[in-house]
Amino acid sequence: MTEFVFSPVTSLVFLISQISIVIVAVFLSAITIRAYKITHLKKMIFVIIAFSLFAISHTINYLDQAVVDIMPDDARYAMFGVVQVGIMMMFVLAILKK
C-alpha cells in the first residue's frame, strides 16, 4: 500500500482542522449538557453522546497522527468508521425518541 505523503502546509491544515473540530465538538457538548439540565429532555442524552464521541474520535485521530503513533492505521480507520456510525445512530435516536 502507498502511504499518503503530506506537505508541511497540508499537514498543518490537517492539524488545525482536527483541533478546531475537537474544540467545536466540546463546545457543542457543553451547550447540549446545559440544555439538558434546563429542559430534562431524554433526547438530549443521545445528542450529548454523539458530540462526545465526535470529540473523542477526532482527539484520537489527532494524537495518532500528530503526537504519537498509538494504533495502526487500519485499526484507526476501522475505529473511526464504527464511531461515525455510532454518531449517526445517536442523532437518529435523538430524532425518533419520544
C-alpha positions, 0 to 999 in steps of 0.5 A: 500500500502507498502511504499518503505523503503530506506537505508541511502546509497540508499537514498543518491544515490537517492539524488545525482542522482536527483541533478546531473540530475537537474544540467545536465538538466540546463546545457543542457538548457543553451547550447540549449538557446545559440544555439538558439540565434546563429542559430534562429532555431524554433526547438530549442524552443521545445528542450529548453522546454523539458530540462526545464521541465526535470529540473523542474520535477526532482527539484520537485521530489527532494524537495518532497522527500528530503526537504519537503513533498509538494504533495502526492505521487500519485499526484507526480507520476501522475505529473511526468508521464504527464511531461515525456510525455510532454518531449517526445512530445517536442523532437518529435516536435523538430524532425518533425518541419520544 
